[in-house]
């Protein structure tokens, strides 16, 4: 198979606005502190009663959340004897260094953070180690569906959930009450009606804004909307089906909301998620779909004009509610010489207890059901319980080894429809043809 190495390893997360990983999310999902040199090895430290005394693991990270991870790594070493050395580099240097490690056998870094869209390519390239031998049934049963799927490829598991983020539908409840609505819109017909009424009453110029610039964010929003209308992009065998009636209807609705109903700010075709959040915080729109916990910045009086006015609800739907997820995972390099110790580390960091701690201390989204239900987490992370309903219907982007190549082409065709250069049917038909070419070239 030809392997084209257009790969994004996104280690980014900001709790408030995640503008995605691939999905335009400018968040910083990262770890650790300090610089490391050499390869993973064992030191001459005495074993004592620590099962892995003397083992050294290496990982790579951008500078985000250094203090938290330095503290956790120290505790982990005290418990197990395993030292975790972190190669802390700028965001732009993470991927090249990780790729260099993979290309030279994968022994430079034992552990790394992996984005959901990268898993198929990494597996096909032999860069990531399966963890099925350590994964328990309790772990599998405890994971949220989208977080669990993000770890699986071709019947095997690769890592544990980390920063299991997704988009939430947000509405301005105060504006809706003024317009005569006592509840958020449930269907897309409701959404159009509500938006038109809000505009007619002069409460907003446009009902909503979206991150529909020619970026990964556009792909993410399209998948969410299409899923809510019964669409999917690929079948179970990885073949494209996105020129289906359901997907065509979804893209047509997006176009119509801009040009026919005029309820979406036309600037959306140039917006990213940060622009959308800013419009919501300014009170310019009544609805948004955004990453993370958007209620946090919207209730910050230093950033928002709509403090205590916003709330979260399921995304409107035609068939069933859905949203888009952008989960990450902590994974083990297939070239690591200390795989069992590496598993102990990612388990310490990201099992239920570790994820609970991350949620409370640095606001990371858990991939475990019980963490959402934990009373301490509910009290410590306001608003988290309100978006659990959306977590349970979140969908991931397609698991295809050539995802980045495909996405760049798909973004162009979606934009062609949104800018009316093509009809939605024409754009999706052309995207279908381009995808078939990509499939053929990667055989």
C-alpha positions in Angstrom: 0.0 0.0 0.0 1.2 3.5 -0.8 1.4 5.5 2.4 1.2 9.2 2.2 2.4 10.7 5.4 0.2 13.8 5.7 -0.3 13.2 9.4 -1.6 15.5 12.2 -0.8 14.6 15.8 -2.8 17.1 17.7 -1.7 17.7 21.2 -3.8 20.8 21.8 -6.6 21.7 24.3 -8.0 24.8 25.9 -11.1 24.0 28.1 -13.1 27.0 27.1 -12.8 27.1 23.3 -11.5 24.3 21.5 -11.3 25.4 18.0 -10.4 21.1 17.0 -7.6 19.5 16.3 -8.2 18.8 13.0 -11.6 20.3 13.6 -10.3 23.8 13.8 -9.9 23.2 17.5 -7.0 25.3 18.7 -7.0 23.6 22.0 -3.9 22.4 23.8 -4.1 18.7 24.8 -0.6 18.2 26.0 1.5 17.1 28.9 4.6 17.4 31.0 7.6 19.5 31.6 11.4 19.3 31.2 13.8 18.3 28.5 15.0 14.8 27.8 17.8 13.3 25.7 18.7 9.8 24.6 16.3 6.9 24.4 14.3 5.1 27.0 16.4 3.0 29.3 16.8 1.7 32.8 18.8 3.5 35.4 20.8 2.0 38.2 18.3 2.9 40.9 17.7 0.2 43.4 14.5 -1.9 42.9 13.3 -1.9 46.4 9.5 -2.6 46.5 8.8 -0.7 43.3 8.0 -3.1 40.5 9.6 -1.0 37.7 12.4 0.7 39.6 15.0 2.2 37.3 12.8 2.2 34.1 12.9 5.5 32.2 10.1 6.4 29.7 10.1 9.2 27.3 7.3 11.2 25.7 6.9 14.4 23.8 4.6 17.3 24.4 4.0 21.0 23.8 4.2 23.2 26.9 0.5 23.1 27.9 -0.4 22.0 31.4 3.3 21.5 32.4 2.7 22.0 36.1 0.0 19.4 36.3 1.8 16.7 34.4 5.1 17.4 36.3 3.3 16.8 39.5 1.6 13.6 38.2 4.8 12.2 36.8 6.6 12.7 40.1 3.8 10.9 41.9 4.0 8.1 39.4 7.7 7.7 39.9 7.3 7.6 43.7 4.7 4.8 43.3 6.3 2.7 40.6 9.9 3.7 40.3 9.4 4.7 36.6 10.8 8.0 35.6 9.0 9.8 32.8 11.1 12.2 30.8 9.3 14.7 28.7 10.7 16.3 25.5 8.9 19.7 25.7 8.8 21.4 22.3 6.8 24.0 20.5 3.5 23.0 18.9 5.0 23.1 15.4 7.8 20.7 16.4 5.8 18.0 18.0 4.7 16.2 14.8 8.1 16.3 13.0 9.9 14.9 16.1 7.3 12.2 16.5 7.5 11.3 12.9 11.3 11.1 13.1 11.0 8.7 16.0 8.6 6.5 14.1 10.7 6.5 10.9 13.8 5.5 12.9 12.1 2.6 14.7 9.9 4.3 17.2 12.2 3.9 20.2 12.8 7.6 20.9 9.4 8.1 22.5 7.6 5.4 24.4 4.3 7.2 24.8 2.5 9.8 22.7 -0.9 11.5 22.3 -2.8 10.4 19.2 -5.7 12.0 17.5 -8.7 9.9 16.4 -8.0 10.7 12.7 -4.5 9.4 13.0 -5.2 6.0 14.4 -5.7 4.1 11.1 -2.6 5.6 9.5 -0.5 4.8 12.6 -1.8 1.2 12.7 -1.2 0.6 9.0 2.3 2.0 9.3 3.1 -0.2 12.3 3.8 2.7 14.6 1.4 2.1 17.5 1.2 -0.9 19.9 -2.1 -2.7 20.5 -3.1 -2.8 24.2 -5.6 -5.6 24.2 -3.5 -7.8 26.5 -3.9 -5.2 29.3 -7.4 -3.8 28.5 -10.1 -5.2 30.8 -13.8 -5.8 30.2 -14.6 -3.2 32.8 -12.6 -0.6 30.9 -14.3 -1.4 27.7 -17.8 -1.3 29.2 -17.1 2.0 31.1 -16.0 4.0 28.0 -18.4 6.4 26.2 -19.1 5.0 22.8 -17.3 7.6 20.8 -14.2 7.5 23.1 -14.1 3.7 22.8 -14.4 3.8 19.0 -11.5 6.2 18.8 -9.2 3.6 20.3 -10.3 0.7 18.0 -9.1 -0.2 14.6 -9.5 -3.5 12.8 -10.6 -5.2 16.0 -7.9 -4.1 18.3 -7.5 -1.4 21.0 -4.7 1.2 20.9 -4.5 3.2 24.1 -6.7 4.9 26.7 -9.0 7.9 26.3 -7.6 11.4 26.8 -9.3 14.8 26.2 -12.5 13.1 24.9 -13.9 16.3 23.6 -17.0 17.0 21.4 -19.1 20.0 20.3 -22.1 21.2 22.3 -25.1 23.1 20.9 -25.6 26.3 22.9 -28.6 28.6 22.9 -29.4 32.0 24.5 -32.3 31.1 26.8 -33.0 34.8 27.6 -33.4 35.7 23.9 -35.6 32.7 23.4 -37.8 33.7 26.3 -38.2 37.2 24.8 -39.1 35.7 21.5 -41.8 33.6 23.2 -40.1 30.2 23.3 -39.9 28.3 26.5 -37.5 25.5 25.3 -34.7 25.2 22.8 -35.4 24.0 19.3 -35.7 20.2 18.9 -35.8 19.8 15.2 -34.2 21.7 12.3 -37.6 23.0 11.3 -37.8 24.4 14.9 -34.3 25.9 14.5 -35.3 27.7 11.3 -38.5 29.0 12.8 -36.9 30.1 16.1 -34.1 31.9 14.2 -36.6 33.7 11.9 -38.6 34.8 14.9 -35.6 36.1 16.8 -34.6 38.1 13.8 -38.1 39.5 13.1 -38.3 40.7 16.7 -34.9 42.5 16.4 -33.2 40.4 19.0 -30.4 39.4 16.7 -29.4 40.1 13.1 -28.7 36.4 12.5 -29.9 33.5 14.5 -26.6 31.7 14.4 -23.0 31.6 13.1 -20.9 28.6 12.2 -17.3 27.6 11.7 -17.7 27.0 8.0 -14.4 28.3 6.6 -12.5 25.9 4.4 -10.9 24.1 7.4 -11.4 20.9 9.3 -14.1 22.7 11.3 -16.3 22.6 8.3 -16.0 18.9 7.9 -16.8 18.5 11.6 -19.9 20.6 11.4 -21.1 18.8 8.3 -20.7 15.4 9.9 -22.7 16.6 12.9 -25.5 18.0 10.8 -25.5 15.1 8.4 -25.6 12.6 11.2 -28.6 14.3 12.8 -30.4 13.8 9.4 -29.5 10.1 9.2 -26.4 10.5 7.0 -23.0 8.9 7.1 -19.9 9.5 5.0 -18.5 6.0 4.6 -20.0 2.5 4.9 -18.7 -0.3 7.0 -16.2 -1.3 4.4 -14.7 2.2 4.1 -16.4 3.1 0.9 -17.7 6.6 0.4 -21.5 7.1 0.6 -21.6 10.9 1.2 -23.5 11.6 -2.0 -26.6 9.9 -0.4 -30.0 11.7 -0.2 -29.5 12.3 3.5 -26.1 14.0 3.1 -27.3 16.0 0.1 -30.2 17.2 2.2 -27.9 18.2 5.0 -25.6 20.3 2.7 -28.7 21.8 1.0 -30.0 22.9 4.4 -26.7 24.5 5.3 -26.8 26.4 2.0 -30.4 27.4 2.5 -29.8 28.7 6.0 -27.4 31.2 4.5 -29.1 32.2 1.3 -32.8 31.2 1.4 -33.8 31.6 5.1 -31.0 34.1 5.8 -30.7 32.9 9.4 -27.0 32.1 9.3 -24.4 34.9 9.3 -22.9 34.8 5.8 -19.5 35.5 7.4 -19.7 31.9 8.6 -18.0 30.8 5.4 -14.9 32.6 6.7 -15.3 31.8 10.5 -13.6 29.4 12.8 -14.8 28.3 16.2 -13.2 31.2 18.0 -15.1 33.7 15.7 -18.4 31.9 16.5 -17.8 31.9 20.2 -17.0 35.6 20.1 -20.2 36.3 18.2 -22.2 34.4 20.8 -20.4 36.1 23.7 -21.2 39.5 22.1 -24.9 38.7 22.0 -24.9 38.9 18.2 -26.3 35.4 17.7 -28.6 33.1 19.7 -27.2 29.7 18.7 -23.8 28.1 18.3 -22.1 24.7 18.0 -18.7 24.7 19.7 -16.1 22.7 21.4 -15.5 22.1 25.1 -17.5 23.8 27.7 -18.6 27.0 26.0 -20.7 28.0 29.0 -17.5 28.7 30.8 -16.3 31.7 28.7 -19.9 32.8 28.1 -20.4 33.2 31.8 -17.1 35.1 32.3 -18.0 38.8 32.6 -14.6 39.9 31.4 -15.3 38.1 28.0 -19.0 37.9 27.6 -22.1 40.2 27.4 -24.5 37.3 28.0 -23.5 36.1 31.5 -26.0 33.6 32.8 -28.1 33.7 29.6 -26.7 30.7 27.8 -27.5 27.0 28.2 -26.8 23.7 26.4 -29.2 21.4 24.6 -29.0 18.5 22.1 -28.3 19.6 18.5 -31.5 19.9 16.5 -32.2 16.9 14.3 -34.4 15.4 11.6 -33.8 11.7 12.5 -31.9 11.8 15.8 -29.7 14.2 17.7 -25.9 13.9 17.1 -22.8 15.9 17.5 -19.2 15.6 16.4 -16.4 14.3 18.6 -12.6 15.0 18.5 -11.2 12.5 21.0 -7.6 11.8 21.7 -5.8 8.8 23.2 -2.6 8.1 25.0 -0.8 5.4 23.0 2.3 3.3 23.1 4.9 3.3 20.4 5.5 -0.1 18.8 9.2 0.6 19.1 9.2 1.1 22.8 11.5 -1.2 24.8 9.3 -0.8 27.9 5.8 -1.4 26.7 4.5 -2.8 30.0 5.8 0.1 32.0 4.3 2.5 29.3 0.9 0.9 29.9 1.3 1.4 33.6 1.9 5.1 32.9 -1.0 5.7 30.6 -3.3 3.7 32.9 -2.1 5.9 35.9 -2.7 9.0 33.8 -6.0 8.1 32.1 -8.0 5.4 33.8 -11.2 6.5 35.6 -9.4 7.9 38.6 -6.8 9.7 36.5 -9.4 11.1 34.2 -11.4 12.3 37.2 -8.4 14.2 38.4 -7.8 15.7 35.0 -11.4 16.9 34.8 -11.2 18.5 38.2 -7.7 20.0 38.0 -7.2 21.0 34.3 -10.7 20.6 32.8 -10.0 17.7 30.5 -13.0 15.9 29.1 -13.3 12.3 30.4 -13.9 9.3 28.1 -15.5 7.4 31.0 -19.2 7.4 31.9 -18.6 7.2 35.6 -16.5 10.3 35.7 -19.4 12.4 34.4 -21.6 10.9 37.0 -19.2 11.4 39.9 -20.6 13.9 42.4 -17.3 15.6 43.0 -16.8 16.1 39.2 -20.3 17.5 38.9 -19.7 20.0 41.6 -16.2 20.8 40.5 -16.8 21.2 36.7 -20.0 23.3 36.3 -22.0 22.4 33.3 -20.4 19.1 32.6 -23.5 17.1 33.5 -25.6 19.1 31.1 -23.6 18.0 28.1 -23.4 14.3 28.9 -26.5 13.7 26.7 -24.6 15.0 23.8 -21.5 12.9 24.6 -23.7 9.8 24.3 -24.7 10.6 20.7 -21.3 12.0 19.6 -19.8 10.6 16.4 -16.2 10.5 15.2 -14.8 11.4 11.9 -14.2 8.5 9.4 -11.5 5.9 10.3 -9.6 5.9 7.0 -5.8 5.8 6.7 -5.7 8.6 4.2 -7.9 10.9 6.2 -5.9 14.1 5.9 -5.7 13.8 2.1 -9.4 13.1 1.8 -10.4 15.9 4.2 -8.5 18.6 2.3 -10.4 17.6 -0.8 -13.8 17.4 1.0 -13.4 20.8 2.5 -13.0 22.3 -1.0 -16.2 20.7 -2.2 -18.2 21.7 0.9 -17.1 25.3 0.4 -18.0 25.1 -3.3 -21.6 24.4 -2.2 -21.6 27.0 0.6 -20.3 29.7 -1.8 -22.8 28.5 -4.5 -20.1 27.6 -7.0 -21.8 24.2 -7.2 -25.1 22.8 -6.1 -24.9 20.5 -3.0 -25.5 17.5 -5.2 -22.7 18.5 -7.6 -20.3 19.2 -4.8 -20.9 15.8 -3.1 -20.7 14.0 -6.5 -17.4 15.6 -7.2 -16.2 14.8 -3.7 -17.2 11.2 -4.2 -15.2 11.0 -7.4 -12.1 12.6 -5.8 -12.4 10.1 -2.9 -12.5 7.1 -5.3 -9.2 8.4 -6.8 -7.6 8.8 -3.4 -8.7 5.2 -2.5 -7.2 3.9 -5.7 -3.9 5.7 -5.2 -3.6 4.3 -1.7 -4.1 0.7 -2.6 
